[in-house]
Amino acid sequence: MDLETTKPGASATALAVLLVLASALHFLGGNIADPDLWGHLRYGQMILEGHGLPREDVFSYTAPGAPFYNHEWGTDLLFASIFAVAGSAGLVIYKLLVSAGMLLAMWDASRSLAGEVLGRRRLHPLVVAACMIAALAVISPGATFRPQLATMLFLAVETALLLRGDRRLRESDVVLPWQLAVLPLVMVVWANLHGGFLVGLGMLGCYGAATLAREAFGRMRGVPTDLSLRQLGALCALGLLCIAAPLVNPYGVELYVYLAETLDMHDQISEWYPIELLSTEFFRFKLLVVVSVAAIALLIERLGRDLVRTPLAWLVPFLAVATLASFRHQRHTVLFGIAAMPVLAVAADEAVRMVLVRWPTLRLRRPVLAAIAVGALGVATLQLSWFGQKLARDGLSIRYGRIDYPVDAVEFLRTHDLRGNVAFPFEWGAYAISKLAPESRVFIDGRFEAVYPPQVIEDYFAFMNGTEGWERLLDEYPTEIVVVQRWRNIHPRLFARPDFAYVYSDPAALVFVRRTPTTEEALDRLASGANRLDFPRHPTVFP
């Protein structure tokens, strides 16, 4: 196993595949439920049951009948269909298959980029594996049971298609290669699964702008260009088709309007928080950014003016935008990892080659390579062992923490027939809808701007943060029951309210019930301890 970039042996390839497989299962093979998974399943089941696409809210008491822009309806239907056939195991397998497709597309993109930048498609498998594992460490937070999986897959697929299609476009007389011609269809599917299709349009915009600029400057300078006028016209038509393709959805042009109006309405949700530059948070992402900058600098130094004739002319601007977007919103770090991996792999392979050419004595000897291989196998074995232990313990079920969700508090409400308008934290809203609807309605849930007016969202966060106007959640709405997270330390405010009675607590949640003529008897019974029934402690297995 000689660590050169020209002729890697079969043992190096096998080891690289094993390392990527083990790391992928470690980073992407989690079986923890996403807070919104219950909601996605419920909305998809409504479609399967013949109720049609949910267009009005029927689950809240703060926005009953309000328009419900379920722009992720395709994922909801997909999740519900898989669950109906194969249960939670089907959703786990689906996530693993999506992850595998994403990794294959990233690998293919790396090979295509190497052919364009380095003039060779063969990269050393261990170099590619190391870069892919580094990217996986950044991508892993996004690998949950949620619609964002579609964006992770399609962004990797789009990158691979653009790299392959662009090369064929420039090296043949084909007006529009099939790799580019299928992009409108990709956008149609993507737009009906997740709003992240806007990222795909952004990447396509970077590609189109770089290509048109290169061709225009070439013609202005009178130098030979790569594309004919027919090909340029086809590219422009393709861009317009890709912009129009997402309109093939149940909401038509309203999808674009909705996304434009709501993109800046997530500031108080943690995954939409900015990343502090000078802190240790998101260290893996920051390290990947630094390494990617170094990789791009190496390739720019190597290519010089020829850079504009390579895919780096559009990949680098896209990565710059992705970096800024990631520092602005944490959730975008996942997409940066996907887009950066091919560039990182190509630059790393070239760096290794350059070092070995200049200092051949640094080539690792067989004993050193063997020791490294043994260490790598040890790490892979540990990762596979951890995944195997989880598989033996949980099977292919989806789990969630009893301390993370109001499992027992909800059972308490059901057992004691406490129903009505219940204010849950939004992270628990979908879980509550799944367990308590239609007898009880929620104040808010993870749909947020897809349903709720800005005033409801503002009043919710005022209550949760204890800021000015926090009482509005209790006084301006017909709130009958409040379930709060213990860690938020909201309960002292509720204890001070004489119109609310404290009836239950556990390590995850506390429950308060408003004193009304209809609840007085139940509250007296609970306060005296008479007939306070025990309730089942269900195992925390989805759903």
C-alpha positions in Angstrom: 0.0 0.0 0.0 2.1 2.9 -1.3 0.7 6.3 -0.5 1.1 7.8 -4.0 -1.7 9.3 -6.0 -1.0 7.4 -9.2 -1.5 3.6 -8.6 -3.1 2.8 -5.3 -3.3 -0.9 -4.5 -6.4 -2.9 -3.9 -5.6 -2.9 -0.1 -5.7 0.9 0.0 -9.0 0.9 -1.8 -10.5 -1.7 0.5 -9.3 0.2 3.6 -10.7 3.5 2.3 -14.1 1.9 1.7 -14.1 0.4 5.1 -13.1 3.7 6.8 -15.8 5.7 5.0 -18.4 3.0 5.6 -17.6 2.9 9.4 -17.5 6.7 9.7 -20.7 7.1 7.7 -22.6 4.7 10.1 -21.0 6.5 13.0 -21.9 10.0 11.9 -25.1 9.4 9.9 -26.5 6.2 11.4 -28.2 7.8 14.4 -31.7 6.7 15.3 -32.9 9.6 17.4 -36.2 11.2 16.5 -36.3 14.7 15.2 -38.8 17.0 17.2 -40.9 17.5 14.0 -41.0 13.9 12.9 -44.4 13.2 14.6 -45.8 16.1 12.7 -44.4 15.1 9.4 -45.9 11.6 9.9 -49.3 13.0 10.9 -49.6 15.4 8.0 -48.5 12.6 5.6 -51.0 10.2 7.1 -53.8 12.8 6.5 -53.0 12.7 2.8 -52.9 8.9 2.7 -56.2 8.7 4.5 -57.8 10.7 1.7 -58.1 14.1 3.4 -56.0 15.7 0.8 -53.2 18.1 1.3 -53.6 19.9 4.7 -54.3 23.5 3.8 -55.7 24.9 7.0 -54.6 24.5 10.6 -56.7 22.1 12.7 -54.3 21.5 15.5 -53.8 24.9 17.3 -56.0 27.2 19.3 -54.0 30.3 18.3 -54.4 30.0 14.5 -57.4 27.8 13.9 -58.3 27.7 10.2 -55.2 29.7 9.2 -53.6 28.8 5.9 -51.1 26.0 6.3 -48.3 26.2 3.7 -47.0 22.7 3.9 -44.1 23.2 1.5 -42.6 19.9 2.7 -45.7 17.9 1.8 -43.8 15.5 -0.4 -41.5 14.4 2.4 -44.5 14.1 4.7 -46.2 11.8 2.2 -43.0 9.9 1.7 -42.5 9.4 5.4 -46.1 8.3 6.0 -45.9 5.9 3.0 -42.7 4.3 4.2 -44.0 4.1 7.8 -47.2 2.5 6.6 -45.3 -0.3 4.9 -42.2 -0.8 7.1 -42.7 1.2 10.3 -39.8 2.9 11.9 -37.4 0.4 10.3 -38.3 1.8 6.9 -37.5 5.3 7.9 -34.1 4.2 9.3 -33.4 2.4 6.1 -34.5 5.4 4.1 -32.1 7.7 5.9 -29.2 5.3 5.4 -30.0 5.0 1.7 -30.2 8.8 1.3 -26.8 9.1 3.1 -25.3 6.4 0.8 -26.6 8.3 -2.3 -25.1 11.5 -1.0 -21.7 9.9 -0.4 -21.6 8.3 -3.8 -22.5 11.7 -5.4 -19.8 13.4 -3.4 -17.3 10.8 -4.5 -18.3 11.1 -8.1 -18.0 14.9 -7.9 -14.5 14.5 -6.6 -13.5 12.4 -9.5 -15.0 14.7 -12.0 -13.4 17.8 -10.4 -10.0 16.0 -10.4 -10.3 15.4 -14.1 -11.0 19.0 -14.8 -8.4 20.5 -12.4 -5.6 18.0 -12.3 -6.1 16.3 -15.6 -6.7 12.9 -14.0 -9.8 11.3 -12.6 -7.9 8.8 -10.3 -7.5 10.1 -6.7 -5.8 8.1 -4.0 -8.7 6.4 -2.2 -7.2 7.0 1.3 -6.9 10.8 0.6 -10.5 10.9 -0.6 -11.6 8.8 2.4 -9.8 11.2 4.8 -11.5 14.2 3.2 -14.9 12.5 3.2 -14.6 11.6 6.9 -13.7 15.3 7.7 -16.8 16.4 5.8 -19.0 13.8 7.5 -18.0 15.2 10.9 -19.5 18.5 9.8 -22.5 17.0 7.9 -23.6 14.7 10.8 -25.9 17.2 12.6 -28.1 17.3 9.6 -28.6 13.6 9.3 -31.8 13.4 11.2 -35.3 12.2 10.2 -36.4 15.4 8.6 -37.0 16.9 5.1 -33.5 18.4 5.1 -32.3 15.0 4.1 -33.6 15.7 0.6 -31.6 18.9 0.3 -28.4 17.0 1.5 -28.9 14.4 -1.2 -29.9 16.7 -4.0 -27.1 19.2 -3.4 -24.5 16.4 -3.7 -26.3 15.1 -6.8 -26.5 18.5 -8.4 -22.8 19.1 -7.9 -22.0 15.8 -9.5 -24.4 16.5 -12.4 -23.0 20.0 -13.0 -19.4 18.8 -13.1 -20.1 15.9 -15.4 -22.5 17.9 -17.7 -20.2 20.9 -17.9 -17.3 18.8 -19.0 -19.3 17.0 -21.7 -20.7 20.4 -22.8 -17.3 21.8 -23.5 -15.7 18.7 -25.0 -18.5 17.8 -27.5 -21.0 19.3 -29.9 -23.9 18.2 -27.8 -26.2 21.2 -27.3 -27.3 20.1 -23.8 -25.9 17.0 -22.1 -28.4 14.8 -20.3 -26.7 15.5 -17.0 -27.8 19.2 -17.4 -31.1 18.5 -19.1 -32.4 16.5 -16.1 -31.8 19.4 -13.7 -35.3 20.9 -14.1 -36.8 17.5 -13.1 -34.5 17.5 -10.1 -35.8 20.9 -9.1 -39.4 19.8 -9.4 -38.8 16.9 -7.0 -36.6 18.8 -4.7 -39.0 21.8 -4.4 -41.9 19.4 -3.3 -39.7 17.7 -0.7 -37.9 20.7 1.0 -37.5 24.4 0.7 -33.7 23.9 0.4 -34.1 23.8 -3.4 -33.2 27.5 -3.2 -29.7 26.4 -2.4 -29.7 24.3 -5.6 -30.9 27.4 -7.6 -28.1 29.3 -6.0 -25.5 26.8 -7.1 -26.9 26.7 -10.6 -26.8 30.5 -10.6 -23.1 30.5 -9.7 -22.4 28.0 -12.5 -24.4 30.0 -15.0 -22.9 33.3 -14.1 -19.3 32.0 -14.2 -19.9 30.2 -17.6 -21.5 33.2 -19.2 -18.9 35.6 -17.9 -16.1 33.3 -19.2 -17.6 33.1 -22.6 -18.4 36.8 -22.8 -14.9 37.9 -21.8 -13.4 35.4 -24.2 -15.4 36.7 -27.1 -14.6 40.3 -26.2 -10.9 39.5 -26.2 -11.1 37.6 -29.4 -9.8 34.3 -28.0 -11.3 30.9 -28.7 -14.2 30.0 -26.4 -15.5 26.6 -25.3 -19.2 26.9 -26.1 -21.2 27.7 -29.3 -24.0 30.2 -29.3 -26.5 27.3 -29.5 -25.0 25.8 -26.3 -25.1 29.2 -24.6 -28.7 29.6 -25.6 -29.6 26.2 -24.3 -27.9 27.0 -21.0 -29.9 30.2 -20.6 -33.1 28.3 -21.4 -32.1 25.6 -18.9 -31.7 28.3 -16.2 -35.1 29.7 -16.9 -36.6 26.1 -16.8 -34.9 25.4 -13.4 -36.4 28.6 -12.0 -39.8 27.8 -13.3 -39.7 24.1 -12.3 -40.4 24.6 -8.6 -43.7 26.2 -9.6 -44.9 22.6 -10.3 -46.2 22.3 -6.7 -49.6 22.4 -5.0 -49.1 26.1 -4.2 -47.7 27.4 -7.5 -46.1 30.8 -7.4 -47.1 31.1 -3.7 -44.3 28.8 -2.8 -41.7 31.4 -3.9 -43.7 34.2 -2.2 -44.0 32.2 1.1 -40.3 31.4 1.2 -39.3 35.0 0.4 -41.6 36.3 3.2 -40.5 33.8 5.9 -36.8 33.2 5.4 -35.9 35.8 8.1 -38.5 34.6 10.6 -36.4 31.9 12.3 -34.0 34.0 14.4 -35.1 32.6 17.7 -34.8 28.9 16.7 -31.5 27.6 17.8 -30.4 26.1 14.5 -30.9 29.4 12.8 -28.6 31.2 15.3 -25.4 32.7 14.0 -22.1 31.1 14.8 -19.7 33.2 16.8 -16.4 33.6 14.9 -14.1 33.7 18.0 -15.4 30.8 20.0 -14.9 27.0 20.2 -18.5 26.3 19.0 -18.8 24.4 15.7 -15.1 23.8 15.8 -15.2 21.0 13.2 -16.9 23.4 10.7 -14.5 26.2 11.4 -11.6 23.8 10.9 -13.0 22.6 7.6 -13.4 26.2 6.5 -9.8 26.9 7.3 -8.6 23.8 5.5 -10.9 24.5 2.5 -9.4 28.1 2.2 -5.9 26.5 2.2 -7.0 24.0 -0.4 -8.5 26.7 -2.7 -5.3 28.8 -2.3 -3.2 25.8 -3.4 -5.3 25.1 -6.4 -5.4 28.8 -7.4 -1.6 28.9 -7.1 -1.3 25.8 -9.3 -3.8 26.9 -11.9 -3.2 30.6 -12.2 -5.2 32.2 -15.0 -6.5 28.8 -16.1 -8.7 28.7 -13.0 -11.5 30.5 -14.9 -11.6 27.6 -17.3 -12.3 25.0 -14.6 -15.3 24.3 -12.4 -13.5 26.2 -9.5 -14.7 29.4 -11.2 -18.2 28.6 -9.9 -17.5 26.3 -7.0 -15.3 28.8 -5.2 -18.0 31.6 -5.2 -20.6 29.1 -4.1 -18.4 28.0 -1.2 -17.8 31.6 -0.3 -21.6 32.2 -0.1 -22.1 28.9 1.7 -19.5 30.0 4.3 -21.2 33.3 5.0 -24.6 31.6 5.1 -23.2 29.0 7.6 -21.8 31.7 9.9 -25.2 33.5 9.7 -27.3 30.3 10.3 -25.9 27.2 12.0 -28.0 24.8 9.9 -26.2 25.7 6.7 -22.9 24.2 8.0 -24.1 20.8 6.7 -24.5 22.1 3.2 -21.0 23.7 3.3 -19.5 20.3 4.2 -21.2 18.6 1.2 -20.1 21.3 -1.3 -16.5 21.6 0.1 -15.6 17.9 0.1 -14.8 17.5 -3.6 -12.6 20.6 -3.6 -10.8 19.4 -0.5 -10.2 16.0 -1.9 -8.7 17.3 -5.1 -6.5 19.8 -3.3 -5.3 17.2 -0.7 -4.5 14.7 -3.4 -2.4 17.3 -5.3 -0.7 18.4 -2.1 0.4 14.8 -1.3 1.7 14.4 -4.9 3.6 17.7 -4.7 5.2 16.8 -1.4 6.3 13.4 -2.5 7.7 14.7 -5.8 9.7 17.4 -4.0 10.8 15.3 -1.0 10.6 11.6 -2.1 12.2 10.6 1.2 9.0 11.4 2.9 7.3 8.5 1.2 6.1 6.3 4.0 7.8 2.9 4.3 5.8 -0.3 4.6 6.2 -0.7 8.4 4.9 2.9 8.9 2.0 2.3 6.5 1.2 -1.0 8.2 1.1 0.8 11.6 -1.2 3.5 10.2 -3.4 0.9 8.6 -3.7 -1.0 11.9 -4.6 2.2 13.7 -7.2 3.1 11.1 -8.7 -0.4 11.3 -8.9 -0.1 15.0 -10.8 3.2 14.7 -13.1 1.6 12.1 -13.7 -1.4 14.3 -14.7 0.8 17.2 -17.1 2.8 15.1 -18.7 -0.4 13.7 -18.8 -1.9 17.2 -20.7 1.2 18.5 -23.1 1.0 15.7 -23.5 -2.7 16.2 -24.2 -2.3 19.9 -26.9 0.3 19.1 -28.4 -2.0 16.5 -28.4 -4.9 19.0 -30.1 -2.7 21.6 -32.6 -0.8 19.5 -32.9 -2.8 16.3 -34.1 -0.5 13.5 -36.4 1.4 15.8 -36.3 5.2 16.3 -35.8 6.4 19.8 -36.2 9.6 21.8 -35.2 10.6 25.3 -37.7 10.6 28.1 -35.9 13.7 29.5 -36.2 15.4 26.1 -39.9 15.0 25.5 -43.0 15.3 27.8 -43.7 11.6 27.6 -44.9 11.2 31.2 -46.6 14.6 31.3 -48.7 13.7 28.3 -49.6 10.4 29.8 -50.6 12.2 33.0 -52.9 14.5 31.0 -54.5 11.6 29.1 -54.9 9.4 32.2 -56.6 12.2 34.2 -58.7 13.4 31.2 -57.2 16.9 31.3 -57.8 18.2 27.8 -58.3 21.5 26.1 -56.0 24.3 24.9 -52.4 23.3 26.0 -49.4 25.6 25.7 -46.4 23.3 25.0 -42.9 24.5 24.0 -42.8 24.5 20.2 -40.2 21.7 20.3 -42.9 19.5 21.9 -45.7 20.7 19.7 -45.6 18.0 17.1 -45.3 15.3 19.8 -48.3 16.7 21.6 -50.3 16.9 18.4 -49.5 13.2 17.7 -50.6 12.1 21.2 -53.4 14.5 22.2 -55.2 15.8 19.0 -58.0 16.3 18.3 -59.1 16.4 22.0 -56.5 19.0 22.8 -55.0 21.8 20.7 -51.6 23.4 21.0 -50.4 27.0 21.2 -47.6 26.6 18.7 -45.5 23.8 17.1 -42.6 23.4 14.8 -44.5 24.6 11.7 -44.0 28.1 13.0 -44.2 30.6 10.1 -46.0 28.0 7.9 -49.1 28.5 10.1 -48.7 31.0 12.9 -49.1 34.8 12.7 -46.0 36.9 13.8 -47.9 38.0 16.9 -48.4 34.5 18.1 -44.7 33.7 17.6 -43.7 36.9 19.4 -46.0 36.2 22.3 -44.7 32.6 22.6 -41.0 33.7 22.8 -41.9 36.5 25.2 -43.4 33.9 27.5 -40.5 31.4 27.1 -37.8 34.1 27.6 -39.6 36.0 30.4 -39.4 39.3 28.5 -41.9 42.1 28.4 -45.4 40.9 27.7 -44.8 37.3 28.8 -48.2 37.2 30.4 -50.0 37.5 27.0 -49.7 33.8 26.4 -51.8 33.3 29.5 -54.1 36.3 29.3 -54.7 37.1 25.7 -55.4 33.5 24.5 -57.8 30.8 25.8 -54.9 28.9 27.4 -56.2 26.2 29.8 -53.1 24.1 30.5 -49.4 25.0 30.4 -46.7 22.3 30.1 -43.2 23.8 30.5 -39.7 22.4 30.3 -38.1 22.2 33.7 -34.7 23.4 32.4 -36.1 26.7 31.2 -37.0 27.8 34.8 -40.3 29.2 33.7 -42.3 27.6 36.5 -41.6 30.2 39.2 -43.7 32.7 37.2 -46.5 30.2 37.0 -46.3 29.4 40.7 -47.0 33.1 41.3 -50.2 33.0 39.3 -53.2 32.3 41.6 -55.3 31.4 38.6 -53.1 28.5 37.7 -52.7 25.3 39.8 -49.5 23.2 39.8 -50.6 19.6 39.3 -47.6 17.5 38.1 -43.9 17.5 37.5 -41.2 15.0 36.4 -37.5 15.5 35.4 -38.6 16.8 32.0 -41.8 18.9 32.5 -44.2 20.6 34.9 -47.9 20.9 34.3 -50.1 23.8 35.4 -53.9 24.0 34.9 -56.0 27.1 34.9 -58.7 27.3 37.6 -62.1 27.4 36.0 -65.5 26.0 36.9 -65.0 23.1 34.5 -61.6 22.2 36.0 -62.3 22.9 39.7 -63.4 19.4 40.5 -60.5 17.7 38.8 -58.1 20.1 40.5 -59.6 19.4 43.9 -59.3 15.7 43.3 -55.7 16.0 42.2 -54.8 18.4 45.1 -56.2 16.0 47.7 -54.5 13.0 46.2 -57.8 11.1 45.9 -58.1 8.9 42.9 -54.8 10.2 41.5 -54.3 7.3 39.1 -51.0 5.9 38.0 -50.2 6.0 34.3 -48.1 3.8 32.1 -44.4 4.7 31.5 -44.3 3.9 27.9 -40.9 3.0 26.3 -39.6 5.9 24.3 -39.8 4.2 20.9 -41.2 6.2 17.9 -44.0 7.0 17.4 
